Amino acid sequence: MSILLMAAPVQAQTAADAALDLANMLDGAGGGVSGDAYLSALENAAAAGQPMAMWQLGTMYENGEGVAKDPAKAFGYFAQIANQHADAAPRGVESDIVAQSFVKMGDYYRKGVPDAGIPADVQRSHALLLHAATYFGDADAQYRVGLLYLQDDGLGNSPLQSARWLSLAARKGHCLAQARLGDMLFNGIEGIEAQPIEGLMWLNLSHDRCRGTSDQAQVDELLNRASSIAQPQDRADAAALAQSIAPQFADF
């Protein structure tokens, strides 16, 4: 039995979590496995078609963790996952890894990967994000699609479409989507009248979910700006509403 299979975690919230747990267990701090043995185990598992191993290798080469940073190799592993599992069950065990691989590829195609001979292709980048957002229902992809509908060089400037996609991601607990949706609803957009209480509710939820992350500053900026001009009663009603529905996002 391979090192990879012996050390695979029994339970994890998502397949991506499982890949991270696996890395933590095999990095030498857990089972005393050397870096070379760990890398070899991952490469063997990836060659055998295991998406978790491909994902872990892709993130390692993308970030330069334990290996030399190599965008071309990272792209290759993410592309392999996406190409081999594009039609995987949307709610399957490893669907989050497949969906995020499409998101990663979308990022790479947006800028291009010169070392891999991949030119920038914005249209393909959008198509990959849309597949992750629609077929897999990935919250991060849905958030990104929502942003693309606010950009002239994105999917066409459409605040209503943006609000629709941001709402899908926000209801899955994506804190930045909650913040952007809240800001749109608080201020109103073309086709949607301002809804200050609901907007502040989403901003309050986002504040709690983004706390302690790198996204906290931008979320707090939006919340503070809205709170500074909101009516006191609207602020109180929004805070109470956010508190009442916050448990719905506990499992996200």
C-alpha positions as protocol buffer text, in pm:
chain_id: "A"
residue {
  index: 1
  type: MET
  ca { x: 0 y: 0 z: 0 }
}
residue {
  index: 2
  type: SER
  ca { x: 134 y: 345 z: -92 }
}
residue {
  index: 3
  type: ILE
  ca { x: 226 y: 613 z: 158 }
}
residue {
  index: 4
  type: LEU
  ca { x: -52 y: 829 z: 13 }
}
residue {
  index: 5
  type: LEU
  ca { x: -325 y: 574 z: 68 }
}
residue {
  index: 6
  type: MET
  ca { x: -208 y: 480 z: 416 }
}
residue {
  index: 7
  type: ALA
  ca { x: -211 y: 840 z: 531 }
}
residue {
  index: 8
  type: ALA
  ca { x: -535 y: 956 z: 367 }
}
residue {
  index: 9
  type: PRO
  ca { x: -761 y: 1117 z: 629 }
}
residue {
  index: 10
  type: VAL
  ca { x: -1079 y: 934 z: 720 }
}
residue {
  index: 11
  type: GLN
  ca { x: -1296 y: 1245 z: 734 }
}
residue {
  index: 12
  type: ALA
  ca { x: -1273 y: 1598 z: 597 }
}
residue {
  index: 13
  type: GLN
  ca { x: -1531 y: 1863 z: 517 }
}
residue {
  index: 14
  type: THR
  ca { x: -1433 y: 1873 z: 149 }
}
residue {
  index: 15
  type: ALA
  ca { x: -1191 y: 1700 z: -81 }
}
residue {
  index: 16
  type: ALA
  ca { x: -974 y: 2013 z: -78 }
}
residue {
  index: 17
  type: ASP
  ca { x: -964 y: 1990 z: 302 }
}
residue {
  index: 18
  type: ALA
  ca { x: -865 y: 1626 z: 269 }
}
residue {
  index: 19
  type: ALA
  ca { x: -577 y: 1719 z: 42 }
}
residue {
  index: 20
  type: LEU
  ca { x: -460 y: 1979 z: 293 }
}
residue {
  index: 21
  type: ASP
  ca { x: -494 y: 1731 z: 580 }
}
residue {
  index: 22
  type: LEU
  ca { x: -290 y: 1484 z: 379 }
}
residue {
  index: 23
  type: ALA
  ca { x: -16 y: 1741 z: 327 }
}
residue {
  index: 24
  type: ASN
  ca { x: -5 y: 1823 z: 697 }
}
residue {
  index: 25
  type: MET
  ca { x: 18 y: 1455 z: 787 }
}
residue {
  index: 26
  type: LEU
  ca { x: 297 y: 1375 z: 545 }
}
residue {
  index: 27
  type: ASP
  ca { x: 513 y: 1685 z: 562 }
}
residue {
  index: 28
  type: GLY
  ca { x: 750 y: 1529 z: 812 }
}
residue {
  index: 29
  type: ALA
  ca { x: 583 y: 1675 z: 1119 }
}
residue {
  index: 30
  type: GLY
  ca { x: 328 y: 1397 z: 1134 }
}
residue {
  index: 31
  type: GLY
  ca { x: 451 y: 1058 z: 1021 }
}
residue {
  index: 32
  type: GLY
  ca { x: 818 y: 1136 z: 971 }
}
residue {
  index: 33
  type: VAL
  ca { x: 793 y: 1110 z: 594 }
}
residue {
  index: 34
  type: SER
  ca { x: 1068 y: 1292 z: 403 }
}
residue {
  index: 35
  type: GLY
  ca { x: 987 y: 1562 z: 151 }
}
residue {
  index: 36
  type: ASP
  ca { x: 1117 y: 1348 z: -134 }
}
residue {
  index: 37
  type: ALA
  ca { x: 906 y: 1051 z: -27 }
}
residue {
  index: 38
  type: TYR
  ca { x: 599 y: 1270 z: 5 }
}
residue {
  index: 39
  type: LEU
  ca { x: 650 y: 1423 z: -339 }
}
residue {
  index: 40
  type: SER
  ca { x: 708 y: 1080 z: -490 }
}
residue {
  index: 41
  type: ALA
  ca { x: 391 y: 946 z: -327 }
}
residue {
  index: 42
  type: LEU
  ca { x: 189 y: 1237 z: -463 }
}
residue {
  index: 43
  type: GLU
  ca { x: 334 y: 1195 z: -812 }
}
residue {
  index: 44
  type: ASN
  ca { x: 257 y: 822 z: -812 }
}
residue {
  index: 45
  type: ALA
  ca { x: -98 y: 887 z: -695 }
}
residue {
  index: 46
  type: ALA
  ca { x: -143 y: 1162 z: -954 }
}
residue {
  index: 47
  type: ALA
  ca { x: -17 y: 929 z: -1227 }
}
residue {
  index: 48
  type: ALA
  ca { x: -278 y: 677 z: -1108 }
}
residue {
  index: 49
  type: GLY
  ca { x: -546 y: 943 z: -1162 }
}
residue {
  index: 50
  type: GLN
  ca { x: -617 y: 1057 z: -806 }
}
residue {
  index: 51
  type: PRO
  ca { x: -757 y: 1415 z: -821 }
}
residue {
  index: 52
  type: MET
  ca { x: -656 y: 1494 z: -461 }
}
residue {
  index: 53
  type: ALA
  ca { x: -291 y: 1423 z: -543 }
}
residue {
  index: 54
  type: MET
  ca { x: -308 y: 1631 z: -861 }
}
residue {
  index: 55
  type: TRP
  ca { x: -465 y: 1916 z: -666 }
}
residue {
  index: 56
  type: GLN
  ca { x: -200 y: 1905 z: -396 }
}
residue {
  index: 57
  type: LEU
  ca { x: 79 y: 1903 z: -654 }
}
residue {
  index: 58
  type: GLY
  ca { x: -84 y: 2187 z: -843 }
}
residue {
  index: 59
  type: THR
  ca { x: -106 y: 2407 z: -534 }
}
residue {
  index: 60
  type: MET
  ca { x: 250 y: 2318 z: -435 }
}
residue {
  index: 61
  type: TYR
  ca { x: 391 y: 2422 z: -772 }
}
residue {
  index: 62
  type: GLU
  ca { x: 167 y: 2729 z: -785 }
}
residue {
  index: 63
  type: ASN
  ca { x: 285 y: 2858 z: -447 }
}
residue {
  index: 64
  type: GLY
  ca { x: 636 y: 2712 z: -436 }
}
residue {
  index: 65
  type: GLU
  ca { x: 560 y: 2502 z: -128 }
}
residue {
  index: 66
  type: GLY
  ca { x: 816 y: 2223 z: -91 }
}
residue {
  index: 67
  type: VAL
  ca { x: 908 y: 2255 z: -460 }
}
residue {
  index: 68
  type: ALA
  ca { x: 1034 y: 2528 z: -689 }
}
residue {
  index: 69
  type: LYS
  ca { x: 754 y: 2754 z: -805 }
}
residue {
  index: 70
  type: ASP
  ca { x: 646 y: 2643 z: -1152 }
}
residue {
  index: 71
  type: PRO
  ca { x: 328 y: 2794 z: -1305 }
}
residue {
  index: 72
  type: ALA
  ca { x: 348 y: 2560 z: -1606 }
}
residue {
  index: 73
  type: LYS
  ca { x: 346 y: 2247 z: -1388 }
}
residue {
  index: 74
  type: ALA
  ca { x: 72 y: 2392 z: -1168 }
}
residue {
  index: 75
  type: PHE
  ca { x: -139 y: 2468 z: -1474 }
}
residue {
  index: 76
  type: GLY
  ca { x: -78 y: 2115 z: -1604 }
}
residue {
  index: 77
  type: TYR
  ca { x: -211 y: 1950 z: -1289 }
}
residue {
  index: 78
  type: PHE
  ca { x: -519 y: 2173 z: -1266 }
}
residue {
  index: 79
  type: ALA
  ca { x: -587 y: 2119 z: -1636 }
}
residue {
  index: 80
  type: GLN
  ca { x: -557 y: 1743 z: -1590 }
}
residue {
  index: 81
  type: ILE
  ca { x: -818 y: 1746 z: -1315 }
}
residue {
  index: 82
  type: ALA
  ca { x: -1055 y: 1964 z: -1517 }
}
residue {
  index: 83
  type: ASN
  ca { x: -1013 y: 1768 z: -1840 }
}
residue {
  index: 84
  type: GLN
  ca { x: -1058 y: 1428 z: -1678 }
}
residue {
  index: 85
  type: HIS
  ca { x: -1346 y: 1521 z: -1446 }
}
residue {
  index: 86
  type: ALA
  ca { x: -1540 y: 1796 z: -1626 }
}
residue {
  index: 87
  type: ASP
  ca { x: -1856 y: 1584 z: -1608 }
}
residue {
  index: 88
  type: ALA
  ca { x: -1807 y: 1455 z: -1254 }
}
residue {
  index: 89
  type: ALA
  ca { x: -2113 y: 1453 z: -1030 }
}
residue {
  index: 90
  type: PRO
  ca { x: -2170 y: 1816 z: -923 }
}
residue {
  index: 91
  type: ARG
  ca { x: -2210 y: 1712 z: -560 }
}
residue {
  index: 92
  type: GLY
  ca { x: -1964 y: 1425 z: -561 }
}
residue {
  index: 93
  type: VAL
  ca { x: -1688 y: 1366 z: -310 }
}
residue {
  index: 94
  type: GLU
  ca { x: -1424 y: 1553 z: -509 }
}
residue {
  index: 95
  type: SER
  ca { x: -1649 y: 1805 z: -686 }
}
residue {
  index: 96
  type: ASP
  ca { x: -1499 y: 2100 z: -498 }
}
residue {
  index: 97
  type: ILE
  ca { x: -1150 y: 2016 z: -623 }
}
residue {
  index: 98
  type: VAL
  ca { x: -1274 y: 1981 z: -980 }
}
residue {
  index: 99
  type: ALA
  ca { x: -1469 y: 2307 z: -962 }
}
residue {
  index: 100
  type: GLN
  ca { x: -1175 y: 2494 z: -813 }
}
residue {
  index: 101
  type: SER
  ca { x: -949 y: 2352 z: -1083 }
}
residue {
  index: 102
  type: PHE
  ca { x: -1176 y: 2519 z: -1340 }
}
residue {
  index: 103
  type: VAL
  ca { x: -1147 y: 2842 z: -1142 }
}
residue {
  index: 104
  type: LYS
  ca { x: -767 y: 2808 z: -1135 }
}
residue {
  index: 105
  type: MET
  ca { x: -756 y: 2746 z: -1509 }
}
residue {
  index: 106
  type: GLY
  ca { x: -976 y: 3050 z: -1563 }
}
residue {
  index: 107
  type: ASP
  ca { x: -720 y: 3258 z: -1376 }
}
residue {
  index: 108
  type: TYR
  ca { x: -433 y: 3115 z: -1579 }
}
residue {
  index: 109
  type: TYR
  ca { x: -606 y: 3169 z: -1914 }
}
residue {
  index: 110
  type: ARG
  ca { x: -690 y: 3527 z: -1819 }
}
residue {
  index: 111
  type: LYS
  ca { x: -318 y: 3612 z: -1798 }
}
residue {
  index: 112
  type: GLY
  ca { x: -170 y: 3329 z: -2005 }
}
residue {
  index: 113
  type: VAL
  ca { x: 104 y: 3084 z: -1907 }
}
residue {
  index: 114
  type: PRO
  ca { x: 405 y: 3165 z: -2127 }
}
residue {
  index: 115
  type: ASP
  ca { x: 619 y: 2882 z: -1986 }
}
residue {
  index: 116
  type: ALA
  ca { x: 349 y: 2634 z: -2091 }
}
residue {
  index: 117
  type: GLY
  ca { x: 293 y: 2798 z: -2429 }
}
residue {
  index: 118
  type: ILE
  ca { x: -55 y: 2912 z: -2322 }
}
residue {
  index: 119
  type: PRO
  ca { x: -151 y: 3259 z: -2451 }
}
residue {
  index: 120
  type: ALA
  ca { x: -399 y: 3480 z: -2270 }
}
residue {
  index: 121
  type: ASP
  ca { x: -755 y: 3392 z: -2371 }
}
residue {
  index: 122
  type: VAL
  ca { x: -1016 y: 3596 z: -2187 }
}
residue {
  index: 123
  type: GLN
  ca { x: -1311 y: 3425 z: -2355 }
}
residue {
  index: 124
  type: ARG
  ca { x: -1188 y: 3083 z: -2251 }
}
residue {
  index: 125
  type: SER
  ca { x: -1123 y: 3215 z: -1901 }
}
residue {
  index: 126
  type: HIS
  ca { x: -1486 y: 3325 z: -1878 }
}
residue {
  index: 127
  type: ALA
  ca { x: -1612 y: 2992 z: -2014 }
}
residue {
  index: 128
  type: LEU
  ca { x: -1416 y: 2797 z: -1752 }
}
residue {
  index: 129
  type: LEU
  ca { x: -1549 y: 3013 z: -1469 }
}
residue {
  index: 130
  type: LEU
  ca { x: -1904 y: 2977 z: -1598 }
}
residue {
  index: 131
  type: HIS
  ca { x: -1872 y: 2598 z: -1605 }
}
residue {
  index: 132
  type: ALA
  ca { x: -1760 y: 2595 z: -1242 }
}
residue {
  index: 133
  type: ALA
  ca { x: -2037 y: 2839 z: -1148 }
}
residue {
  index: 134
  type: THR
  ca { x: -2323 y: 2671 z: -1334 }
}
residue {
  index: 135
  type: TYR
  ca { x: -2251 y: 2297 z: -1351 }
}
residue {
  index: 136
  type: PHE
  ca { x: -2076 y: 2265 z: -1015 }
}
residue {
  index: 137
  type: GLY
  ca { x: -2246 y: 2556 z: -840 }
}
residue {
  index: 138
  type: ASP
  ca { x: -1912 y: 2662 z: -692 }
}
residue {
  index: 139
  type: ALA
  ca { x: -1959 y: 2967 z: -469 }
}
residue {
  index: 140
  type: ASP
  ca { x: -1622 y: 3125 z: -550 }
}
residue {
  index: 141
  type: ALA
  ca { x: -1686 y: 3087 z: -923 }
}
residue {
  index: 142
  type: GLN
  ca { x: -2033 y: 3236 z: -883 }
}
residue {
  index: 143
  type: TYR
  ca { x: -1884 y: 3531 z: -698 }
}
residue {
  index: 144
  type: ARG
  ca { x: -1630 y: 3587 z: -975 }
}
residue {
  index: 145
  type: VAL
  ca { x: -1900 y: 3566 z: -1242 }
}
residue {
  index: 146
  type: GLY
  ca { x: -2095 y: 3825 z: -1047 }
}
residue {
  index: 147
  type: LEU
  ca { x: -1796 y: 4059 z: -1062 }
}
residue {
  index: 148
  type: LEU
  ca { x: -1755 y: 3997 z: -1436 }
}
residue {
  index: 149
  type: TYR
  ca { x: -2106 y: 4134 z: -1490 }
}
residue {
  index: 150
  type: LEU
  ca { x: -1985 y: 4465 z: -1343 }
}
residue {
  index: 151
  type: GLN
  ca { x: -1694 y: 4500 z: -1584 }
}
residue {
  index: 152
  type: ASP
  ca { x: -1712 y: 4646 z: -1934 }
}
residue {
  index: 153
  type: ASP
  ca { x: -1452 y: 4391 z: -2047 }
}
residue {
  index: 154
  type: GLY
  ca { x: -1618 y: 4106 z: -1857 }
}
residue {
  index: 155
  type: LEU
  ca { x: -1948 y: 3944 z: -1948 }
}
residue {
  index: 156
  type: GLY
  ca { x: -2123 y: 4271 z: -2031 }
}
residue {
  index: 157
  type: ASN
  ca { x: -2217 y: 4534 z: -1776 }
}
residue {
  index: 158
  type: SER
  ca { x: -2539 y: 4409 z: -1614 }
}
residue {
  index: 159
  type: PRO
  ca { x: -2596 y: 4496 z: -1247 }
}
residue {
  index: 160
  type: LEU
  ca { x: -2905 y: 4273 z: -1233 }
}
residue {
  index: 161
  type: GLN
  ca { x: -2711 y: 3969 z: -1355 }
}
residue {
  index: 162
  type: SER
  ca { x: -2431 y: 4057 z: -1114 }
}
residue {
  index: 163
  type: ALA
  ca { x: -2676 y: 4069 z: -822 }
}
residue {
  index: 164
  type: ARG
  ca { x: -2819 y: 3732 z: -928 }
}
residue {
  index: 165
  type: TRP
  ca { x: -2479 y: 3560 z: -926 }
}
residue {
  index: 166
  type: LEU
  ca { x: -2364 y: 3733 z: -608 }
}
residue {
  index: 167
  type: SER
  ca { x: -2685 y: 3621 z: -438 }
}
residue {
  index: 168
  type: LEU
  ca { x: -2619 y: 3259 z: -531 }
}
residue {
  index: 169
  type: ALA
  ca { x: -2270 y: 3277 z: -379 }
}
residue {
  index: 170
  type: ALA
  ca { x: -2382 y: 3479 z: -77 }
}
residue {
  index: 171
  type: ARG
  ca { x: -2643 y: 3218 z: 15 }
}
residue {
  index: 172
  type: LYS
  ca { x: -2364 y: 2962 z: 25 }
}
residue {
  index: 173
  type: GLY
  ca { x: -2173 y: 3167 z: 281 }
}
residue {
  index: 174
  type: HIS
  ca { x: -1920 y: 3337 z: 51 }
}
residue {
  index: 175
  type: CYS
  ca { x: -1831 y: 3641 z: 261 }
}
residue {
  index: 176
  type: LEU
  ca { x: -1711 y: 3868 z: -20 }
}
residue {
  index: 177
  type: ALA
  ca { x: -2023 y: 3791 z: -222 }
}
residue {
  index: 178
  type: GLN
  ca { x: -2230 y: 3878 z: 83 }
}
residue {
  index: 179
  type: ALA
  ca { x: -2047 y: 4210 z: 114 }
}
residue {
  index: 180
  type: ARG
  ca { x: -2080 y: 4306 z: -252 }
}
residue {
  index: 181
  type: LEU
  ca { x: -2446 y: 4202 z: -261 }
}
residue {
  index: 182
  type: GLY
  ca { x: -2513 y: 4395 z: 58 }
}
residue {
  index: 183
  type: ASP
  ca { x: -2349 y: 4706 z: -83 }
}
residue {
  index: 184
  type: MET
  ca { x: -2555 y: 4681 z: -403 }
}
residue {
  index: 185
  type: LEU
  ca { x: -2883 y: 4633 z: -216 }
}
residue {
  index: 186
  type: PHE
  ca { x: -2811 y: 4908 z: 34 }
}
residue {
  index: 187
  type: ASN
  ca { x: -2739 y: 5165 z: -237 }
}
residue {
  index: 188
  type: GLY
  ca { x: -2971 y: 5029 z: -504 }
}
residue {
  index: 189
  type: ILE
  ca { x: -2878 y: 4955 z: -863 }
}
residue {
  index: 190
  type: GLU
  ca { x: -3040 y: 4995 z: -1200 }
}
residue {
  index: 191
  type: GLY
  ca { x: -3354 y: 4781 z: -1185 }
}
residue {
  index: 192
  type: ILE
  ca { x: -3343 y: 4731 z: -805 }
}
residue {
  index: 193
  type: GLU
  ca { x: -3453 y: 4996 z: -557 }
}
residue {
  index: 194
  type: ALA
  ca { x: -3239 y: 5050 z: -250 }
}
residue {
  index: 195
  type: GLN
  ca { x: -3316 y: 4803 z: 28 }
}
residue {
  index: 196
  type: PRO
  ca { x: -3115 y: 4936 z: 323 }
}
residue {
  index: 197
  type: ILE
  ca { x: -3220 y: 4680 z: 582 }
}
residue {
  index: 198
  type: GLU
  ca { x: -3149 y: 4376 z: 362 }
}
residue {
  index: 199
  type: GLY
  ca { x: -2830 y: 4536 z: 237 }
}
residue {
  index: 200
  type: LEU
  ca { x: -2706 y: 4601 z: 590 }
}
residue {
  index: 201
  type: MET
  ca { x: -2806 y: 4248 z: 688 }
}
residue {
  index: 202
  type: TRP
  ca { x: -2576 y: 4099 z: 423 }
}
residue {
  index: 203
  type: LEU
  ca { x: -2298 y: 4339 z: 519 }
}
residue {
  index: 204
  type: ASN
  ca { x: -2330 y: 4235 z: 884 }
}
residue {
  index: 205
  type: LEU
  ca { x: -2319 y: 3868 z: 790 }
}
residue {
  index: 206
  type: SER
  ca { x: -2014 y: 3929 z: 575 }
}
residue {
  index: 207
  type: HIS
  ca { x: -1840 y: 4116 z: 856 }
}
residue {
  index: 208
  type: ASP
  ca { x: -1877 y: 3813 z: 1083 }
}
residue {
  index: 209
  type: ARG
  ca { x: -1777 y: 3555 z: 822 }
}
residue {
  index: 210
  type: CYS
  ca { x: -1475 y: 3750 z: 693 }
}
residue {
  index: 211
  type: ARG
  ca { x: -1343 y: 3833 z: 1040 }
}
residue {
  index: 212
  type: GLY
  ca { x: -976 y: 3741 z: 1074 }
}
residue {
  index: 213
  type: THR
  ca { x: -923 y: 3690 z: 701 }
}
residue {
  index: 214
  type: SER
  ca { x: -736 y: 3896 z: 445 }
}
residue {
  index: 215
  type: ASP
  ca { x: -1074 y: 4015 z: 315 }
}
residue {
  index: 216
  type: GLN
  ca { x: -1182 y: 4173 z: 643 }
}
residue {
  index: 217
  type: ALA
  ca { x: -1057 y: 4525 z: 563 }
}
residue {
  index: 218
  type: GLN
  ca { x: -1253 y: 4568 z: 241 }
}
residue {
  index: 219
  type: VAL
  ca { x: -1566 y: 4419 z: 396 }
}
residue {
  index: 220
  type: ASP
  ca { x: -1545 y: 4647 z: 698 }
}
residue {
  index: 221
  type: GLU
  ca { x: -1499 y: 4948 z: 470 }
}
residue {
  index: 222
  type: LEU
  ca { x: -1827 y: 4871 z: 293 }
}
residue {
  index: 223
  type: LEU
  ca { x: -2010 y: 4806 z: 620 }
}
residue {
  index: 224
  type: ASN
  ca { x: -1879 y: 5121 z: 790 }
}
residue {
  index: 225
  type: ARG
  ca { x: -1967 y: 5336 z: 490 }
}
residue {
  index: 226
  type: ALA
  ca { x: -2323 y: 5205 z: 481 }
}
residue {
  index: 227
  type: SER
  ca { x: -2369 y: 5221 z: 859 }
}
residue {
  index: 228
  type: SER
  ca { x: -2255 y: 5583 z: 868 }
}
residue {
  index: 229
  type: ILE
  ca { x: -2550 y: 5696 z: 656 }
}
residue {
  index: 230
  type: ALA
  ca { x: -2813 y: 5440 z: 756 }
}
residue {
  index: 231
  type: GLN
  ca { x: -3106 y: 5524 z: 981 }
}
residue {
  index: 232
  type: PRO
  ca { x: -3057 y: 5401 z: 1340 }
}
residue {
  index: 233
  type: GLN
  ca { x: -3368 y: 5183 z: 1323 }
}
residue {
  index: 234
  type: ASP
  ca { x: -3252 y: 5027 z: 994 }
}
residue {
  index: 235
  type: ARG
  ca { x: -2917 y: 4944 z: 1154 }
}
residue {
  index: 236
  type: ALA
  ca { x: -3089 y: 4778 z: 1449 }
}
residue {
  index: 237
  type: ASP
  ca { x: -3333 y: 4583 z: 1233 }
}
residue {
  index: 238
  type: ALA
  ca { x: -3055 y: 4466 z: 1001 }
}
residue {
  index: 239
  type: ALA
  ca { x: -2836 y: 4350 z: 1290 }
}
residue {
  index: 240
  type: ALA
  ca { x: -3124 y: 4153 z: 1443 }
}
residue {
  index: 241
  type: LEU
  ca { x: -3209 y: 3997 z: 1107 }
}
residue {
  index: 242
  type: ALA
  ca { x: -2844 y: 3900 z: 1047 }
}
residue {
  index: 243
  type: GLN
  ca { x: -2824 y: 3740 z: 1391 }
}
residue {
  index: 244
  type: SER
  ca { x: -3140 y: 3539 z: 1329 }
}
residue {
  index: 245
  type: ILE
  ca { x: -3025 y: 3386 z: 1000 }
}
residue {
  index: 246
  type: ALA
  ca { x: -2652 y: 3351 z: 1074 }
}
residue {
  index: 247
  type: PRO
  ca { x: -2696 y: 2988 z: 1194 }
}
residue {
  index: 248
  type: GLN
  ca { x: -2797 y: 2895 z: 838 }
}
residue {
  index: 249
  type: PHE
  ca { x: -2436 y: 2947 z: 732 }
}
residue {
  index: 250
  type: ALA
  ca { x: -2276 y: 2748 z: 1015 }
}
residue {
  index: 251
  type: ASP
  ca { x: -2202 y: 2448 z: 792 }
}
residue {
  index: 252
  type: PHE
  ca { x: -2040 y: 2648 z: 510 }
}
